[in-house]
Each structure stands twice: as structure tokens, then as C-alpha cells.
Amino acid sequence: MQLLNASGCLDALTAPEVAAQLDAFVTKTVTPLPRPGNAPTRIAETDAGMLNSIGLANPGRERFLTDTLPRLRELGLPLWVSVGGFSAAEYAETCARLEDVTIELNLSCPNVDEAPESAAEIVAACRAATTLPLYAKLSPAAWDIAEVARAVEAAGADGLSLVNTMRGMALDQRTLAPVLGTLAGGYSGPALKPISLAAVFNCRRATPLPIVGMGGVTTGRDALELVAAGASAVALGTVLFADPEAPARVRAELEAELDRLGADSVDEIGCVAHGGGITLKHRSAVL
């Protein structure tokens, strides 16, 4: 099982020792033009997670290609580039400029205006612009995320990233005014795990595409459950802000969970939630 970071949750150039613990590094979302991001306050802690309203702050496509990307390649890690935009054409233009990376299409940021085209239309435009692997990052707020998964598969996606943050709000304890400058923002952290599990489970039933599961992963057990629901890889997000050793810890905890279940490898756990759970052999080992 590959372990990645969720886009925007790790700066590999300032924390290369953390990135080195991963199997691949996912960049912050890149947009055609530079973006300063949203007005402060941009981050707020909650009882069971974190709200952010960064607003896709980034130096823009040209500086990313000429400065950031070459420096990231020096790390020697497989790279995933998160691509954003405000129209299908903008997404496709950036994809056409990339080489030797996996592309994650950020189709679901809750902190900025969305492109007018559907997720499938954006994927189709990008598929026409590049032969690189395309992963579609989908929103858990979709009424039928499995239907969206089928649509992006038909449009040419090679995989899915599930899930992005959910829109949420926090109020100041003293004034009861919204804490974030944009009033609401993207909610992440432990409370998101049941939502991500449901999305991964339902999308695995709908499509054979590989899935990167993310949302609320803080332990090896969390990662194992996403694999059981149908994920083929797992990404760490909010936990990286508080625990730079999380990748190594999660791997160790995952191995301990496999031993406890009597499984020889994580492959034995893949999609077991779809078949009623672990086998009798594994149950006897647990008991």
C-alpha cells in the first residue's frame, strides 16, 4: 500500500525529512495565475479537526514549472501535481505543460469558486491534453459520489482521490462571529473518516479505478479501514500538521494491525468490507 500526503498538507521543500517517509509527494494545487489566497483568518481548530480557507494560494503555473517543480524533482520522490483552475480549458492547459508526473485534478475545493463545467467535462478536457495518469479528487458533498466516479471514469480518469474537505464553520467563543475570513471553509480531521470510508466504499462498488483514500487518517487502523473499504493507497492530511513522524508511525501501526488480524499482507485486507469482513482464518487469529 502506497502512502502519500494530501495536497496542501505538507511542504516537501521545507520538510524534506517528512516527505522522505512517503511513497510519493503531492504538491499544493497549481493554478494558471498566481493566487494570494483568501483573506485571514484562514485556519481554525475545532473539537474534532480543523477548518481551512487557504484559497489555493500558490505562485502560479509559470513559477511552479520553472522553479518549484525542478527543486521537487531533486528530492527523488515520485511526484503528483495537484492541478486547479476556473474552467476546463485552464485545467487542460496546465496538464499539457506537465511531464513525468501523476496529475491530481482538484475538482472539489470548497474555498474558491468552481469551474462552470462538470467534473467529467474537466476530466475529458484534460484527457485530451495529456497522456499522463489523471486522478480526479472528488467532493464528499456530492449527493451521489459513485455516479460522479462513474462519470469521470467514462471521461478518461485513471483513478480517484477520495475525499476532499467538507464545508464547515466555526464561531468565535467570545463574539460568536465566524472565525474564518471567508465565514466557512474546508473541514478536515478525524471526524471526516466515516465520510471518507463511505465514499471509498461506494465508489469501489461503482468502478474498478484505483482509489487514494484520505480524510481523517491518524492511525494505522484508519489506513487499514480505508483499504478494507476499497482504497489502493492512502494519503495523510491534517495529522501532518501536528505529527511530522506520522508516516512512519502509521506504517508501523498498520503492520501491527495486520499481525493482530493474522494477515500476511495488506493485500489480504483489500476490499474485505465488501465481502462481510475478515475471513474465518483471520477471525481465529484475532480471537
TORKOL-4160 file (C-alpha; in steps of 0.2 Angstrom, whole numbers, padded with zeros to 4 digits, m for minus):
287
<pt num="1" X="0000" Y="0000" Z="0000"/>
<pt num="2" X="0007" Y="0017" Z="m0005"/>
<pt num="3" X="0007" Y="0031" Z="0007"/>
<pt num="4" X="0005" Y="0049" Z="0001"/>
<pt num="5" X="0001" Y="0066" Z="0008"/>
<pt num="6" X="m0015" Y="0075" Z="0005"/>
<pt num="7" X="m0012" Y="0091" Z="m0006"/>
<pt num="8" X="m0008" Y="0106" Z="0004"/>
<pt num="9" X="m0004" Y="0097" Z="0020"/>
<pt num="10" X="0015" Y="0096" Z="0018"/>
<pt num="11" X="0028" Y="0107" Z="0010"/>
<pt num="12" X="0042" Y="0095" Z="0004"/>
<pt num="13" X="0054" Y="0109" Z="0001"/>
<pt num="14" X="0054" Y="0115" Z="0019"/>
<pt num="15" X="0051" Y="0097" Z="0027"/>
<pt num="16" X="0061" Y="0085" Z="0016"/>
<pt num="17" X="0063" Y="0073" Z="0030"/>
<pt num="18" X="0044" Y="0071" Z="0032"/>
<pt num="19" X="0042" Y="0069" Z="0013"/>
<pt num="20" X="0055" Y="0056" Z="0013"/>
<pt num="21" X="0044" Y="0044" Z="0023"/>
<pt num="22" X="0031" Y="0044" Z="0009"/>
<pt num="23" X="0030" Y="0034" Z="m0007"/>
<pt num="24" X="0025" Y="0049" Z="m0017"/>
<pt num="25" X="0023" Y="0068" Z="m0014"/>
<pt num="26" X="0008" Y="0078" Z="m0019"/>
<pt num="27" X="0010" Y="0096" Z="m0022"/>
<pt num="28" X="m0001" Y="0111" Z="m0017"/>
<pt num="29" X="m0014" Y="0115" Z="m0030"/>
<pt num="30" X="m0006" Y="0124" Z="m0045"/>
<pt num="31" X="m0017" Y="0137" Z="m0054"/>
<pt num="32" X="m0013" Y="0146" Z="m0071"/>
<pt num="33" X="m0011" Y="0163" Z="m0062"/>
<pt num="34" X="m0003" Y="0167" Z="m0045"/>
<pt num="35" X="m0015" Y="0167" Z="m0031"/>
<pt num="36" X="m0013" Y="0176" Z="m0014"/>
<pt num="37" X="m0026" Y="0166" Z="m0006"/>
<pt num="38" X="m0041" Y="0171" Z="0004"/>
<pt num="39" X="m0041" Y="0185" Z="0017"/>
<pt num="40" X="m0037" Y="0180" Z="0035"/>
<pt num="41" X="m0041" Y="0171" Z="0046"/>
<pt num="42" X="m0038" Y="0156" Z="0036"/>
<pt num="43" X="m0036" Y="0142" Z="0049"/>
<pt num="44" X="m0047" Y="0137" Z="0064"/>
<pt num="45" X="m0045" Y="0122" Z="0075"/>
<pt num="46" X="m0061" Y="0113" Z="0080"/>
<pt num="47" X="m0065" Y="0100" Z="0093"/>
<pt num="48" X="m0063" Y="0086" Z="0081"/>
<pt num="49" X="m0052" Y="0093" Z="0067"/>
<pt num="50" X="m0048" Y="0109" Z="0058"/>
<pt num="51" X="m0056" Y="0121" Z="0046"/>
<pt num="52" X="m0045" Y="0130" Z="0032"/>
<pt num="53" X="m0049" Y="0143" Z="0020"/>
<pt num="54" X="m0032" Y="0145" Z="0011"/>
<pt num="55" X="m0040" Y="0148" Z="m0005"/>
<pt num="56" X="m0027" Y="0139" Z="m0016"/>
<pt num="57" X="m0013" Y="0151" Z="m0013"/>
<pt num="58" X="0001" Y="0147" Z="m0025"/>
<pt num="59" X="0014" Y="0156" Z="m0036"/>
<pt num="60" X="0005" Y="0151" Z="m0052"/>
<pt num="61" X="0009" Y="0139" Z="m0066"/>
<pt num="62" X="0025" Y="0148" Z="m0074"/>
<pt num="63" X="0034" Y="0149" Z="m0057"/>
<pt num="64" X="0029" Y="0132" Z="m0052"/>
<pt num="65" X="0036" Y="0125" Z="m0068"/>
<pt num="66" X="0052" Y="0134" Z="m0069"/>
<pt num="67" X="0056" Y="0135" Z="m0050"/>
<pt num="68" X="0046" Y="0124" Z="m0039"/>
<pt num="69" X="0045" Y="0108" Z="m0049"/>
<pt num="70" X="0063" Y="0107" Z="m0053"/>
<pt num="71" X="0068" Y="0108" Z="m0035"/>
<pt num="72" X="0055" Y="0095" Z="m0030"/>
<pt num="73" X="0062" Y="0083" Z="m0043"/>
<pt num="74" X="0079" Y="0084" Z="m0033"/>
<pt num="75" X="0070" Y="0075" Z="m0019"/>
<pt num="76" X="0070" Y="0059" Z="m0029"/>
<pt num="77" X="0052" Y="0055" Z="m0025"/>
<pt num="78" X="0038" Y="0051" Z="m0037"/>
<pt num="79" X="0028" Y="0067" Z="m0039"/>
<pt num="80" X="0009" Y="0070" Z="m0040"/>
<pt num="81" X="0005" Y="0088" Z="m0046"/>
<pt num="82" X="m0012" Y="0095" Z="m0040"/>
<pt num="83" X="m0020" Y="0105" Z="m0054"/>
<pt num="84" X="m0033" Y="0118" Z="m0051"/>
<pt num="85" X="m0042" Y="0131" Z="m0062"/>
<pt num="86" X="m0058" Y="0140" Z="m0065"/>
<pt num="87" X="m0063" Y="0132" Z="m0082"/>
<pt num="88" X="m0060" Y="0116" Z="m0091"/>
<pt num="89" X="m0048" Y="0125" Z="m0103"/>
<pt num="90" X="m0037" Y="0131" Z="m0088"/>
<pt num="91" X="m0035" Y="0114" Z="m0081"/>
<pt num="92" X="m0031" Y="0106" Z="m0098"/>
<pt num="93" X="m0018" Y="0120" Z="m0102"/>
<pt num="94" X="m0008" Y="0116" Z="m0086"/>
<pt num="95" X="m0010" Y="0097" Z="m0089"/>
<pt num="96" X="m0002" Y="0099" Z="m0106"/>
<pt num="97" X="0013" Y="0108" Z="m0099"/>
<pt num="98" X="0017" Y="0094" Z="m0086"/>
<pt num="99" X="0029" Y="0079" Z="m0089"/>
<pt num="100" X="0034" Y="0063" Z="m0079"/>
<pt num="101" X="0021" Y="0066" Z="m0065"/>
<pt num="102" X="0004" Y="0059" Z="m0060"/>
<pt num="103" X="m0009" Y="0073" Z="m0061"/>
<pt num="104" X="m0022" Y="0075" Z="m0047"/>
<pt num="105" X="m0036" Y="0086" Z="m0053"/>
<pt num="106" X="m0043" Y="0096" Z="m0039"/>
<pt num="107" X="m0061" Y="0096" Z="m0044"/>
<pt num="108" X="m0068" Y="0100" Z="m0027"/>
<pt num="109" X="m0060" Y="0114" Z="m0017"/>
<pt num="110" X="m0074" Y="0121" Z="m0005"/>
<pt num="111" X="m0064" Y="0138" Z="m0003"/>
<pt num="112" X="m0065" Y="0145" Z="m0021"/>
<pt num="113" X="m0077" Y="0147" Z="m0035"/>
<pt num="114" X="m0079" Y="0131" Z="m0045"/>
<pt num="115" X="m0077" Y="0130" Z="m0064"/>
<pt num="116" X="m0094" Y="0130" Z="m0073"/>
<pt num="117" X="m0090" Y="0113" Z="m0081"/>
<pt num="118" X="m0094" Y="0097" Z="m0073"/>
<pt num="119" X="m0081" Y="0086" Z="m0066"/>
<pt num="120" X="m0082" Y="0074" Z="m0081"/>
<pt num="121" X="m0081" Y="0088" Z="m0093"/>
<pt num="122" X="m0065" Y="0094" Z="m0085"/>
<pt num="123" X="m0058" Y="0077" Z="m0085"/>
<pt num="124" X="m0062" Y="0075" Z="m0103"/>
<pt num="125" X="m0053" Y="0091" Z="m0107"/>
<pt num="126" X="m0038" Y="0086" Z="m0098"/>
<pt num="127" X="m0038" Y="0068" Z="m0105"/>
<pt num="128" X="m0037" Y="0076" Z="m0122"/>
<pt num="129" X="m0022" Y="0087" Z="m0117"/>
<pt num="130" X="m0011" Y="0074" Z="m0109"/>
<pt num="131" X="m0007" Y="0055" Z="m0108"/>
<pt num="132" X="m0001" Y="0057" Z="m0090"/>
<pt num="133" X="m0011" Y="0047" Z="m0076"/>
<pt num="134" X="m0026" Y="0058" Z="m0071"/>
<pt num="135" X="m0033" Y="0056" Z="m0054"/>
<pt num="136" X="m0050" Y="0065" Z="m0050"/>
<pt num="137" X="m0051" Y="0072" Z="m0032"/>
<pt num="138" X="m0070" Y="0072" Z="m0028"/>
<pt num="139" X="m0080" Y="0081" Z="m0015"/>
<pt num="140" X="m0089" Y="0071" Z="m0002"/>
<pt num="141" X="m0103" Y="0083" Z="m0003"/>
<pt num="142" X="m0109" Y="0076" Z="m0019"/>
<pt num="143" X="m0126" Y="0069" Z="m0017"/>
<pt num="144" X="m0121" Y="0053" Z="m0027"/>
<pt num="145" X="m0102" Y="0052" Z="m0027"/>
<pt num="146" X="m0102" Y="0035" Z="m0035"/>
<pt num="147" X="m0112" Y="0042" Z="m0050"/>
<pt num="148" X="m0098" Y="0056" Z="m0051"/>
<pt num="149" X="m0085" Y="0042" Z="m0050"/>
<pt num="150" X="m0093" Y="0033" Z="m0065"/>
<pt num="151" X="m0094" Y="0049" Z="m0075"/>
<pt num="152" X="m0076" Y="0054" Z="m0073"/>
<pt num="153" X="m0071" Y="0036" Z="m0077"/>
<pt num="154" X="m0080" Y="0037" Z="m0093"/>
<pt num="155" X="m0072" Y="0054" Z="m0097"/>
<pt num="156" X="m0054" Y="0046" Z="m0095"/>
<pt num="157" X="m0049" Y="0047" Z="m0077"/>
<pt num="158" X="m0036" Y="0034" Z="m0072"/>
<pt num="159" X="m0040" Y="0035" Z="m0053"/>
<pt num="160" X="m0049" Y="0043" Z="m0039"/>
<pt num="161" X="m0044" Y="0053" Z="m0024"/>
<pt num="162" X="m0057" Y="0052" Z="m0010"/>
<pt num="163" X="m0061" Y="0064" Z="m0002"/>
<pt num="164" X="m0058" Y="0082" Z="m0001"/>
<pt num="165" X="m0063" Y="0093" Z="0014"/>
<pt num="166" X="m0081" Y="0096" Z="0018"/>
<pt num="167" X="m0088" Y="0114" Z="0020"/>
<pt num="168" X="m0089" Y="0119" Z="0038"/>
<pt num="169" X="m0089" Y="0134" Z="0050"/>
<pt num="170" X="m0083" Y="0139" Z="0067"/>
<pt num="171" X="m0089" Y="0153" Z="0078"/>
<pt num="172" X="m0078" Y="0163" Z="0090"/>
<pt num="173" X="m0081" Y="0158" Z="0108"/>
<pt num="174" X="m0082" Y="0176" Z="0114"/>
<pt num="175" X="m0091" Y="0186" Z="0100"/>
<pt num="176" X="m0100" Y="0171" Z="0091"/>
<pt num="177" X="m0094" Y="0179" Z="0075"/>
<pt num="178" X="m0087" Y="0167" Z="0061"/>
<pt num="179" X="m0069" Y="0164" Z="0064"/>
<pt num="180" X="m0063" Y="0162" Z="0046"/>
<pt num="181" X="m0062" Y="0177" Z="0035"/>
<pt num="182" X="m0072" Y="0168" Z="0022"/>
<pt num="183" X="m0085" Y="0163" Z="0035"/>
<pt num="184" X="m0085" Y="0145" Z="0030"/>
<pt num="185" X="m0070" Y="0134" Z="0025"/>
<pt num="186" X="m0065" Y="0116" Z="0022"/>
<pt num="187" X="m0067" Y="0104" Z="0036"/>
<pt num="188" X="m0054" Y="0090" Z="0039"/>
<pt num="189" X="m0048" Y="0079" Z="0053"/>
<pt num="190" X="m0053" Y="0063" Z="0062"/>
<pt num="191" X="m0072" Y="0067" Z="0061"/>
<pt num="192" X="m0070" Y="0066" Z="0042"/>
<pt num="193" X="m0066" Y="0047" Z="0042"/>
<pt num="194" X="m0083" Y="0040" Z="0042"/>
<pt num="195" X="m0087" Y="0051" Z="0027"/>
<pt num="196" X="m0072" Y="0046" Z="0018"/>
<pt num="197" X="m0075" Y="0027" Z="0022"/>
<pt num="198" X="m0092" Y="0029" Z="0014"/>
<pt num="199" X="m0086" Y="0037" Z="m0001"/>
<pt num="200" X="m0072" Y="0025" Z="m0004"/>
<pt num="201" X="m0084" Y="0010" Z="m0001"/>
<pt num="202" X="m0097" Y="0017" Z="m0013"/>
<pt num="203" X="m0085" Y="0022" Z="m0027"/>
<pt num="204" X="m0076" Y="0005" Z="m0026"/>
<pt num="205" X="m0093" Y="m0003" Z="m0029"/>
<pt num="206" X="m0096" Y="0008" Z="m0044"/>
<pt num="207" X="m0079" Y="0007" Z="m0053"/>
<pt num="208" X="m0063" Y="m0003" Z="m0053"/>
<pt num="209" X="m0052" Y="0013" Z="m0054"/>
<pt num="210" X="m0038" Y="0014" Z="m0041"/>
<pt num="211" X="m0043" Y="0025" Z="m0026"/>
<pt num="212" X="m0032" Y="0035" Z="m0015"/>
<pt num="213" X="m0042" Y="0036" Z="0002"/>
<pt num="214" X="m0040" Y="0051" Z="0013"/>
<pt num="215" X="m0049" Y="0060" Z="0026"/>
<pt num="216" X="m0047" Y="0058" Z="0045"/>
<pt num="217" X="m0032" Y="0046" Z="0044"/>
<pt num="218" X="m0022" Y="0047" Z="0060"/>
<pt num="219" X="m0018" Y="0029" Z="0064"/>
<pt num="220" X="m0013" Y="0013" Z="0055"/>
<pt num="221" X="m0030" Y="0007" Z="0059"/>
<pt num="222" X="m0038" Y="0021" Z="0050"/>
<pt num="223" X="m0027" Y="0017" Z="0035"/>
<pt num="224" X="m0032" Y="m0001" Z="0036"/>
<pt num="225" X="m0050" Y="0003" Z="0036"/>
<pt num="226" X="m0049" Y="0013" Z="0020"/>
<pt num="227" X="m0040" Y="m0002" Z="0012"/>
<pt num="228" X="m0054" Y="m0013" Z="0018"/>
<pt num="229" X="m0067" Y="m0001" Z="0010"/>
<pt num="230" X="m0058" Y="m0002" Z="m0006"/>
<pt num="231" X="m0043" Y="0011" Z="m0006"/>
<pt num="232" X="m0027" Y="0005" Z="m0015"/>
<pt num="233" X="m0017" Y="0019" Z="m0007"/>
<pt num="234" X="m0019" Y="0031" Z="0007"/>
<pt num="235" X="m0015" Y="0049" Z="0010"/>
<pt num="236" X="m0011" Y="0058" Z="0026"/>
<pt num="237" X="m0018" Y="0076" Z="0028"/>
<pt num="238" X="m0022" Y="0086" Z="0044"/>
<pt num="239" X="m0012" Y="0074" Z="0055"/>
<pt num="240" X="0004" Y="0080" Z="0047"/>
<pt num="241" X="0002" Y="0097" Z="0054"/>
<pt num="242" X="0004" Y="0090" Z="0072"/>
<pt num="243" X="0014" Y="0075" Z="0069"/>
<pt num="244" X="0029" Y="0075" Z="0057"/>
<pt num="245" X="0033" Y="0057" Z="0061"/>
<pt num="246" X="0015" Y="0052" Z="0056"/>
<pt num="247" X="0020" Y="0042" Z="0040"/>
<pt num="248" X="0032" Y="0031" Z="0049"/>
<pt num="249" X="0021" Y="0029" Z="0064"/>
<pt num="250" X="0006" Y="0025" Z="0053"/>
<pt num="251" X="0016" Y="0011" Z="0044"/>
<pt num="252" X="0021" Y="0003" Z="0060"/>
<pt num="253" X="0004" Y="0003" Z="0067"/>
<pt num="254" X="m0003" Y="m0004" Z="0050"/>
<pt num="255" X="0009" Y="m0018" Z="0052"/>
<pt num="256" X="0004" Y="m0021" Z="0070"/>
<pt num="257" X="m0014" Y="m0022" Z="0064"/>
<pt num="258" X="m0010" Y="m0034" Z="0051"/>
<pt num="259" X="m0002" Y="m0045" Z="0064"/>
<pt num="260" X="m0016" Y="m0044" Z="0075"/>
<pt num="261" X="m0028" Y="m0049" Z="0062"/>
<pt num="262" X="m0017" Y="m0064" Z="0056"/>
<pt num="263" X="m0015" Y="m0056" Z="0039"/>
<pt num="264" X="0001" Y="m0059" Z="0029"/>
<pt num="265" X="0000" Y="m0043" Z="0019"/>
<pt num="266" X="m0011" Y="m0028" Z="0017"/>
<pt num="267" X="m0017" Y="m0035" Z="0000"/>
<pt num="268" X="m0027" Y="m0048" Z="0010"/>
<pt num="269" X="m0037" Y="m0034" Z="0018"/>
<pt num="270" X="m0041" Y="m0025" Z="0002"/>
<pt num="271" X="m0060" Y="m0023" Z="m0001"/>
<pt num="272" X="m0064" Y="m0036" Z="0013"/>
<pt num="273" X="m0078" Y="m0024" Z="0019"/>
<pt num="274" X="m0087" Y="m0028" Z="0003"/>
<pt num="275" X="m0087" Y="m0047" Z="0007"/>
<pt num="276" X="m0093" Y="m0046" Z="0025"/>
<pt num="277" X="m0077" Y="m0043" Z="0034"/>
<pt num="278" X="m0061" Y="m0053" Z="0038"/>
<pt num="279" X="m0061" Y="m0072" Z="0034"/>
<pt num="280" X="m0063" Y="m0086" Z="0047"/>
<pt num="281" X="m0044" Y="m0089" Z="0047"/>
<pt num="282" X="m0041" Y="m0071" Z="0052"/>
<pt num="283" X="m0055" Y="m0071" Z="0065"/>
<pt num="284" X="m0047" Y="m0086" Z="0074"/>
<pt num="285" X="m0031" Y="m0077" Z="0074"/>
<pt num="286" X="m0039" Y="m0061" Z="0082"/>
<pt num="287" X="m0048" Y="m0072" Z="0095"/>
